[in-house]
Structures are given as structure tokens and as C-alpha cells.
Amino acid sequence: MIATEPKASIKGGEFLIKETSAQQVFIPEEFTEEQQMIAATCREFLEREIWPRLDEIDRADSPELISSLMDKAGELGLLGTSVPAEYEGFGMNFNTSMLVAEVTGAGHSFSVALSAHTGIGTLPIVYYGNDEQKAKYLPKLATGEWKAAYCLTEPDSGSDANSGKTKATLTEDGKHYVLNGQKMWITNGGFADVFIVFAKIDDDKNLSAFIVDRSYEGISMNEPEHKMGIKGSDTRQIFFNDVQVPVENLLSERGNGFKIAVNILNIGRIKLGVAAVGGSKEVINNAIRYANERKQFKTPISQFGAIKHKLAEMAVKVYASESASYRAGQNIDDLIEDLKAQGMEDSAAKLKALEQFAIECAIMKVHGSEALDYVVDEGVQVYGGMGYSADAPMDRSYRDARINRIFEGTNEINRMLVVDMLLKRAMKGELDLMGPAMAVAKEIMSIPDFSTDEEEGLFIAEKKVLRNLKKAALMVAGAAVQKFMMTLSDEQEILMNIADMVIEIYAAESALLRVEKLIGIKGEEALTLQKLLALVYLHEAVEKVNNAGRAAITSFAEGDELRGMLMGLKRFTKIEPMNLKDARRQIADAMVAENKYIF
């Protein structure tokens, strides 16, 4: 592997071919006192305003309740986290806004409304609006006087967003665009004052984006959708019938809408992932409390090995997801500052940084949402029969979690995007994937190195495991590219197998680096449990990489190539056994003793 490089030069996706040192990553334990106070404010808001009213929010048959709660959040400044200070916001850096997303992610339907407003509803104007648009809209969006919604999806255009049929036609006097079309699944639609609407001007190939005020004539909507979960979020179909939008409300340039949508979705993806971490932690808290209270055979069920296994597995997955989320978030922040130091304007620097780490954004969307799905499913199981009761908290958590694998691009789409973006960057010469992949192909044909490690330091053996996992991913990806060339995009199953390998590598490495950095600060003795979390995750990642790699290889290789690649995969997915049962029990026992998630 190539030597480590300083933070500012790190590129998106480069973790697969370069070593990352513990000192290069940001860990949640490094948040400042001010940032921790912001998180505490968010949690207090949930405890005071949201959690006591969850049933009322879910039963609400009008948007007034959620809208009023958004007003209260606005009074605390929670709607202006990413809005620059000159427009009544707080101008927080990216990782601080991630922290807000994490904590408020435990807010069920409210968190959906909040994130839709602060993210996809407001950020298009923050990043793409001109001075006049920013001055008009951002102060009122930051304070909550106005609420925002994002209108992209249409009945016939979901994952293929650029195929939308909504049209905009310039009037003869050149003063307005006349908007006609239908949008669906619009969060906050029932109470939003401002809509970011995507439409094609005339016969343009690409979308354009418009800022549309609710007051414009010709806007109508259906009643709220009845949904499986997040029942309290206001979701509607919205119709635009000859809506006259002033030409000055065109956002950015004509035909730039698809690029706006993609870049804003990058933000939505990584923030959804970290919000899932926040939701997961609260589910774990509930599961632990119930397991300590519920007795069977005169013993709290938290003392049974099967329950300990579940509680520990929840913690292991969430710890890895959290570690990777803030690692990526800080990479984005570091690049923003680096680009600004080079003279790039603030909004442009933020967009460039988010585009650079779009791979990690997609990874975290998948990993966070699937970790949450695992947590809520096992949470129901810990509750047993009560888990299936609508009177217990797991009912809502289970239903509300399911949307996250669909939001911001389905997890299947995001998996394919991970591989697609890696390969496109390799073809452009931005990432040298082929060099390392060819080196791995040669290594498979060579005699294995049985020499013992002479390096000194922490996690030497585990880092070798990670290096080998990266070789496994490069081997499979390189062979698939050679086999299918331009038709690889049709092999979606193989693309998803490769994505699973990459996702597990990133999460496992992030958890390990977090613990290594923590040990450097506090000493190894104080981090016994965190070390176990990282090691358990690494062992599970090895198994998942092996399974995904085998599924991919057997899909396209035959004969000697098949045997050779399977031998290579076996070589690259080895790890010294450890007692995972005892490790999980130690993790679970510590949480049970504290009656909460403690990491």
C-alpha cells in the first residue's frame, strides 16, 4: 500500500488504495464543548417537545402540529444550522450539522420534516442561489418563518430523476416561466411556503430548478398520503397548473437542475446515514431498559446470552456507522477549508468537497440505514410479544425505520453508484485503481508470504487484514471490469456484491482507526470495550467480504480463473480467530450495567 498522506490531499474513494492513519480521521470524541452543547440542545428539544407527543404527531390529520413544532425548532436555531450567518443562520461547519442530524434523527416523523426543510429544501438556495435569492429566502427559512419542500420525484420518475415530465415554458414577454406538472412524495408539502421544483424548460435534455412560492396561483395538492411509517410527516402529491414563476426565480442556470439534485442528494445521503445512527442509539436505549426490567424464570432477560448477543450486535454496527460518518464528514470539512484557502468561493468549495466525497456519502446512506433496520428488528425481538404491540415503542421505530432504505435513492441505487463512481474516477485518471488491481492479480499467482510481521505498533495484524480485504475488493472489481468492459453496468448483482465489499471495508477501517486514535489519547486500558467493538466488527466484515466476493466471482469466472480467484479470495479474507461470544458479552454487560448505550 502507498504511504499515508496529509488530510487536505485525501480524495473520495481513495481509502480503497491508500493507507489512512488514525491521526487523519476525526472521531466523535473530539467534538468541542460548544458542539456538545448544541447536541444537548437538540436532545432537550426532543425530550421536551417531540417524544411526549409522538402518538399525537402520528395521529395528526392536518399539518398544523408539525408546522408548529418546526416553529419551536426555529426559535432554538435548529433550522438555520447550515445557513450562513449573514442570512440569520449559524453557518455551522459540515460535521457540526452532521451532529445535529444525528441527535434529531431520533425524532421519528419530526426528524423527517426537519431534515427535509434544513437539507433538500434550504440548501439548494444556500449553494446555488444568487445574492438576491439568498437575501429574499434564506433569513425566513433559517428562522422558520417560511418552511421549505423539495419537489423532484414524479409518478414515472423515481430513481431516474432526469426523466421527469414537468415542463416550464417562457412567456412571450420573457417575464415568467409557466410551470405544468405533477410531483409526488413531497415531504412538508402541506405547510411549505417555498418549493424547490425541478422541471424541463421546453425540450431541454436536463432539468432546471425553480424557487416557487406557495402564494403563486395554480398550485394544488392531494390530501396527505397514508404511509407505513413516519405517519406524522406531511407527504403529498402537488400539482402545478399554469403556475407563473418569475424568471428571476430560476435557480442557477438553465439545465443545471439535475446537477443541483445530485449534489443536494449527496448531502441528504450522508446526513440520513448519521440520522439513522441517532435513531439507532435511542432504540438500543429502549431495548436495554426493557431487557433489564423484563423478567423470565425470575431473571432479567438482559442476563441471558441470546439477549446479550443482540444488544452487543446492535452496538457494534452503530459504533462502526458512527465512526465512518464523522470520518467522512470531516474529510468534507477539511477539503472545504483547503479549497477556500486556495481562493475558491464558499458555496463552490462546499459543492466541490461534497462532490469529491460522493462515494462516501452513498456508502454511509446504505450502511446507516441498514444498521438501523437491523437494530429496530432486533429491538422488536428483545421486547418479544410486547415488541409487536402498538403500545410499546418498537412498533413505531420498526415502521419508521423502513423508509430510510428508500429515501435519497434506494440502497440498491446507492450501491451501484458507489462502484460506478469509483470506476469513472479510475477511467478519468483521478483514482489509480487499475495499478493496485493489477498488482493484486500478480500477487494471486505468486507464492503466499508466510513471514511474520516485524512491525511494531497498535493493530498491526488487523491493519494487515484490512489491506488484504482491500486487495479482495480490487481483485473482484478488476476481474469484473476485464470480463464485462462496457456492459458491466448491466451486471447489477455483481456491482452490488462489489459495493458490499467496499462498504464493509470502509466501516471496519473507520471503527479501528477511531479506537486507535482514542487509545493514543486515553491509553489502551481505558478503551477495552471500544477495542472489542472494532474487533468484532472487523471479524464480521471479513466474513461479509468473503461472502460477497464469492457471490461475485462465481457469477462470471470459470475453470482455472474461478479456482485462482477463489484461492485469492480465501487468502485475502483470513483473520486470526477470537472469542466473539465473550467479546459480545463484555460489550452487552457494560451497557446493561449502565442501562443505556454507552459508546
N, C-alpha and C positions, 0 to 999 in steps of 0.2 A: 504494500500500500504506500501511497505518496505521503510525505510528511505533512503534518498539520500546518494550517495557515491562519493568519490573524482574522479576527471576526469580520472586519469590513470586507474582506475578499471572498467570504463564503458565498457560494451560489446555490440556488434552489436545486434540489436533487443531487447535489454533489456528495451528500453523505454516503451515497452508494459506492463511491470510488475513492473517497478520501477519508483519512482518519480525522476524527474530531476529538479534541482534548476536553477534559472536564472544565477547564478554565474558559473554554469558548462558549459554554452553554449558560443560559440564565436558568435559575431554579426558583420555584415559588418562595422558598425560604429567604430569598434576597429582597422581597418586596419591602419598601421603606415603611416607616411608621405612618406616614401620610397615606400611602396606598392601602395599608391595612385599615386605617380609619375609614377610607372610602368603602372598603369591603364591609366593614362593620355597619356603616350607614345603610348599605343595601340590605344586609341581613335583618337589621332592625325594622326596616320598612316591610319586608316580607312577614316578619313576626307580628307586626302591629296591624298592617293593612290587608295583607293577602291571605295568609294561612288561616286566620279565623273565619274567613269569608269564602273559602273555596267552594263549598256547596252552593252558596248564594250566587257566586260567579258562574258556576256551571249551569245553574237553572235560569239565569237571566234571559228573558225573552226580548230584550232590547239592548242596544249598545251603550246606554247611558252609564251603567255601572262601571264597565271597563274604562270608558272615557273619563269618568270622574276619578278613577284610580290613577289614570295617566296624568291627570291634572295634579294630583298629590305628588306623584313621582317628579313631575316638572318643578314643583315648588322646592324639592330637595336637590334639583340639578341633575337628576338621573337621565333626563332626555337630551342633555347637552354635552355629554361626555366627550364626543368626538368633534363637536363644533368649535371652530376657532374662537378664542376669547373676544376678538373684535366683533363677533356676532352673537354675543351673550352666552357663549358656551364656555366650557372649561379647557378645551384644547388638549385633552389628555393624550399621552403617547399611546401607541397601539397596545402594548402589553397591559397598561392600566385599564384601557377599555375592555380588554380580554378578561381582566379580573372582575369588572362589573358584570360582564356577560356570564361569567361562571357563577357568581353568587346569585344573581337574579334568575339564573337558569332553573332554580328550584321553585320558581313561582308558577308553574303549570301554565294555564291559559294566559295569565297576565304576562308571563315572560315572552310569550309569542307576540303579543301586542306590542310590548316594549321593544323587542328586538326588531320587529318589522318597522316601527317608527324610527328608531335611532339608527338602524342599519340601512336596509334597502330603500327605506322611504326618504331619509335625510341625506345620506352620503352621496347620492348622485349629484345633488346640488353643491355639497361641500367640495367634491373633487372636480366636477365638470361645469358648474355654474359660472357665469361671468360675474363681474363685480355688482352689476345691477340686480341680477337674480339672487345672489347671495345676500345682498343688503335687504331685499324685499322679503325673502322667505326664511332665512336661517334664524334670525332673532326670535321669531314667533314659533318656529319648530323647536328651538333649543329650550324655550320656556314652557312649551306645551300649550301655548295659546292656540296654535294650529297643530293638528295631527296629520301624519303622512301615511300614504299607502303606495304600493308598488304594483303596477299593472302590466305584467308581462305575459303570463300564461293565457292561452285561449283553448277553446274546446278541442281543436285539432292540432294544437302545437304545445306539447309538453316539453320533453327533452330536446326536441328540435325547435328551439325558441325562435330562430330566424325565419321559420316558415309561417309566422303569424299573418293573418289576413286583414287586420285592422289597417285602414287606409287614412292618409291625410292628403288633402288636395288644397293647393294655394288658391285663394280667391283672386278674381280678376284685378282687384285694386292692390293686391300684394300685401294686404294688412293682416290677414288671418289664414290659418290652416283650418280646413273643415275636416273634422275627425269623425269617422264612422267605423264601428266595430264592436266586438264583444270580448270582455275579459272575464276569467273565472278564477276561483280560489284566491280572491283578493282579501288578504288579512287587513283588518281595520276599515274595510270598505264602508261599513255602515256609519262611521263617525269621522272619517278622514276629511280634512279640509283641503288637502293638497294630494294630487295623484301624479306619480311619475308614470307616464303612459308611453308605451312603445308601439310605433306604427310605421308603415312604409309609405313614404311620400311618392305618390303616383306609382310608377312601375319600378321603383328602386329595388335593387337586389338585397340591400341590407336595411335593417330597421333604423329609424331615427327615434329620438326620445323627446318628450314634451313635458313641461310642467303645466298641469291642468288644475285650475281652481274649481272647487266643488260648486261655486256660485254660477259657473257658466251654464247656459241653457242647453238642454238636450242630454243631460246625464240622468240615467235612471238605473235602478238596481232591483234585484230579486230580494226576497226575504233571506235571512241568514241560513246558511247550509246546516243540515243536521249531520254531525260528524261522529265518528267512532270515539274520538278523544278530543282534547283541547276544546271542550264544548263551550267554554266561556269566551273564546276568541271569536270576534265577529268576522265571518268569512262569507263573501258574497260574489255573485256574478254582477258585473257592471256593464252597462250598455251606453255607447256613445253614438248619439243620433244627430248628425249635422252640428256637432259641437264646434263653435268657432273659438279657436285658440289663437291669441295674438302671436304674430311672427316672432316677437321678442321672447316668447316662451319656449322656443326651440332650444333644447339643452345641448350644448356643444355644437358640433357641426352636423349637417345633413349626412345621413348614412352612418353616423358614428354610434347609433343606438346599440347595435349588437356588441360592440366593444365595451360600451358602458355596462351593459347587462352582465357580460362575462367578468369584468373586473369587480363589479359590486358583488357578484355571486362568490368570488374568491373570499371576500371579507365575510360574507354570510356563512360560508362553509366552515372556516376555522373558528368563527365565533359560535356557530351551532355546536361544533365539537366540544368546545370548552364549556358551553352552557350545559351540555349533557353531563360533563364532569360534576358540575354543581348539583344537577338533579340527582345524579347517582349517589353523591355523598349523603344527601338527605334521605334517600331510600335506604341506604345502609344504616343510617342512624335509627330509622324506624324499625328495621329488621333486628338490629341488635337489642333495642329496648324491648321489643316483643319477645325475643328469644330468652331474655333474662327474666321476663315476667311469666311467661307461659311454662307451666309445669306438666310433665308427664312422668308417670312412675315416681312421683314425689321429687322429681329433679327438674330444675330449669332446663329447657331444651338446648340452651346455649352450651351446656356441658357435654352434649352428645357429639361424637366425632363427625357424623354426617352433616350436622348444622355448622360445626366449626369449618369444615371444608368449604361450605357455601359462603360463609361470611368472609373467609380469607380470600377466596377466589374473586369475590366482588372487589375487595380492597386491592388485590394485585392488579386487576385490569384497570381500575380507576387511577391508581398511582402511576401506571405507565402512561395512560392517556393524558393525565395532568402534566407529567414531566415533558412529554413530547409537545403538548400545546404551547407551553410557555417558552420552550426552546425555540420553536418556530416563530412565535410572536416576537421574541427578542431579536431574532435574525432579521425580521422585517423592520423593527425599530432601528437596528444598527445600520442597515442599508439606507433607510430614510435619512438618517443623520449624515452618513457618508456622502450621499448624493447632494444633500443641501450644502455641505461643506465645499462641494465641487462647483457650487453656483446654481444648482437646479432649484426651481421654484417649489414651494412646499407641497402643493397638491400634486404636481407632476412627480415629485420624489416619492410620495406615498403610493401613487399608482404604479410607478416603476418597481418599487420594492414588493408590492403585493403581486404584481405580475411575475416577478422573479421567483417568488416562493409559492406560486400557484400549485405546484406539486404537493408541497407540504400542507397547504390548505385543504386539498382534496383528501389527502391521507387522514388528516385529523377529523374531517367530517365523517368519514367512514368509521374510523376507529372509535371516536367518541360516541357516535350514535349506536354502534353495535355493543360497546361496553355497557351503555345504559340499558339496552334491550336485555342483555344478559342479567344485569343487576335487578331490573324490575321483575324478570321472570323468576329468578331465584328468590326474590323478595316475597313474591306470592307463595312460593313453596315453603319458605320459612314460616309464614303465617298459617300454612295448612288450609283447613276449611275456611278460616276467617279471611284468608287471602282472597277468596272468591266472593266475599261479601262486600256489597257496596257500602257497608258501614265502616269498613276498615280502609286505611289509606292506600293499600296496594292496588285496589281496584282502579282508582284514578291514575296512579303512577303508571300502571301497566298500559292502560288505554292511551294516555297522553304521550308516552314514550314512542309509540309506534310510528308516528308521523315523521320522526327525525330521520328515518332511513329513506324518506321520500322527499322531504324538504330540500331546497338548494341543490337540486339534481339528485336523482336516485343514487343509492350506493353502487349500483351496477354501472351507471354512467360515470360516477366519480372514479371507480376502479379502472375503467378503461381510459379515463383521462390521465390518470397517473402514468400509465405506460405510454400512452400517446405523447404526452408532453416530454417524457424522458427521451423517447426515440426521436422526436422532432428536434429537440435541442442537440442531440448527438449528430443528426444529419446536418444541422447548421454549423457544427463545429463549436457549439457553446459548451458542450459536455463531452469529454473523451470517454465514451462508454465502450467503443469498439476496441481501443487499445487494451484496457483491462480484460474485456471479454475474450480477446484473442489469447491473452496471456493465460487465462484460466483454461481455455481449450488445450493449450500446450501442456499445462500442468496436469491435466487429466491423463495425458499419455505418458507422463513421466513416473518414475518410481516415487511413492509417497515418502515424505520426510518424517522419519520416526525419531528425530533428535529431540531432546528435551529442551524446554525453554530455559535460557540463561538470563533473560531479562529480569529486572527487579522492579517492584512497584505493586500497586493495587490492581486487582482484577486482570492480571496478565493472561491467565488461562481463558477467562471469559472474553477478553478482547480478541483473543485468537479465534474463539468460537464465532464471534461477530464477523471477523474478517472472512471466515470460511462461509458464513451464511451469505455474505455479500457475493462471494465467488459463486455460490449456488445460484443466486438470482441472475448474475451476469451470464453464467453458463446457459441457463434455460432461455433467457431473453435473447442472447446472441444466436443460439441454435434456431430459435423460432424465427428470428429475422432472416437468417440464411435460408431457412426452409420455405418460408411463405413470401418473403420480399414484400411487394406492394399489396398482396392480398391478406396480410396479417390482420388488418382491421376487421376482416370477416370472421376471424377465429376468436370470437368473444370469450369463449370458455377459457382458452389459453391465456388471453390477455388478463382475465380476472385471476387466474392462477398466479401469474407473474406479479400482479398487483398485490395479492395476498402476501407473497414473499417479501415484497418491498415494504409493505405496511408493517409487518411484524418486525422486520429488521429495524425500522426507524423507531418504533415504540420500545423495543427491547434495549436498543442502544441509548435512547433518551433516559430511561429509568436507571440504567447502570451509570451513566455519566452524572446524573443527579446525585446518586448516592456517593459516588467517588468525590464529587465536589463537596458534599456535605461532610464526608469523613475528613477531608482536608481542613474543614472549618472547626468541627466539633470533636474529631477523634473517632476511631473505629468502634471503641467500646460503647459509645453513646448511640451508635447507629445500627445496632444488631438487627432490629426488626426491619428497618428500611433496606438493609442489605439482603435480608431474606425475601422481601417483596421483589427486588430486582432480580434475584437469582431464580426465584420460582417463575417469574415471567419469562426469563431467558430460556429456561428449560422448556416451557410450553411453546415458546416461539420456535425453538429448534424443531419440535415435532410438527408444528404447523407449516414451517418452511419445507420440511421433508415431504409432507402430505401434498402440499400444493405443487411442489416441484415434480413429484412422481406423477400426479394427475396430468400435468402439462407434458412431460416427457413421453408418457405412454400414449398421448394424443397424436403425436406426429413422428416419433422416431421408431425405427425398426432395426432388426438384426444387430450387427456389431455396434452401430451408433447407439441403439437403445441400451445395450448392455454396458457400453462405455459410459454413457451419461448417467445411468443408474448407479454405476460404481462410483462415479464422480460425486453424485448427489449424496451417496452414503458416506463418502469421505468428508464431504463438506458439512454434514449435519451430525457430527459427533460431539458429545459433551459428556464429561465425567458425571456419573450418576450421583445424586444426592437424595437424602431422605426428605422428599417433598411433603409427605404426610406430617412429619414433625415440624417442618418449617411452617406449614399452613396452621397447624395447631398453635404454635407460638404467636403467629400474627393474630389469629382469632382470639386467643386468650387475652392478649393485651387490649384488644378493643372491647371485649366482653367486660373486662375489669373496669374500664373507663365508661362503659355503657354508651359508646359512640365511636364513630370513625375518628381516628387519632392522628392520621398522617397528613 
